[in-house]
Amino acid sequence: MNEIIHIKNMVCPRCISAVSNILEQLEIPYVSIKLGEVKLVSALSANIKDGLCKALQNSGFSLIDDRKSQLIEQMKTLVVDKVHHSSEGLDFKWADYISENIHLDYKYLSSLFSSVESITFEQYIINQKIERVKELIVYDELTLSEIAFKMNYSSVAYLSNQFKKVTGMTPSQFKKAIDKNRKSLDEI
């Protein structure tokens, strides 16, 4: 019987590769891996689960056992995947997207997120979007107007205003700054 385990801090394709390597080293057979989730061939014994926990922690990951933490991690994974790894636009309602993918009421999920993470889910989305904007500015391949459009901001002014609220500087000041203030996705 398949077992699904949830893993915290899986935020990119390299994380999937790293977890895959850990599972292979520990000779734990699995069916599939996606951000934040591994479908195993069978349930893990307590000893193997302990070994997996230690190996994951050594690589900056951790197993998530309680349901509320799993839901929060699923929410984060959906946001990171959409904002950082999807070529699709962000022209949709986050509330609908999250509740459709997790199959629970958005108000409940948003309230749960806020109570555990000490920021609102909306602020988490904004932080992720601003981090992606920083990345796009560093790449220097798109104009600020193109970045605003790509990230579904109604205007460059709105993007600039939100960017300044989060980072303390305007996008142009950021571009000129020596230290680009980049954070890894799991620190946001």
Number of C-alpha atoms within 10 A of each C-alpha: 6 11 13 16 17 23 22 23 20 26 22 18 12 11 18 19 14 15 24 19 12 16 18 12 11 13 10 17 13 17 12 13 16 19 24 26 22 20 17 19 15 14 15 14 8 9 9 14 14 13 12 21 16 15 18 19 13 10 13 13 20 19 20 18 11 9 10 14 17 19 18 20 22 21 23 25 21 19 22 23 16 16 23 17 13 10 10 9 12 16 11 9 8 16 15 12 15 20 17 12 11 14 10 12 13 17 11 10 20 18 12 18 23 16 12 12 12 9 11 16 23 14 12 19 18 17 18 20 24 22 23 20 22 22 14 16 19 15 9 11 10 13 12 20 15 14 20 19 17 17 18 15 19 11 14 17 13 12 24 19 15 20 22 16 11 15 15 12 16 17 22 11 11 19 15 11 11 8 8 13 10 12 10 8 16 14 6 11
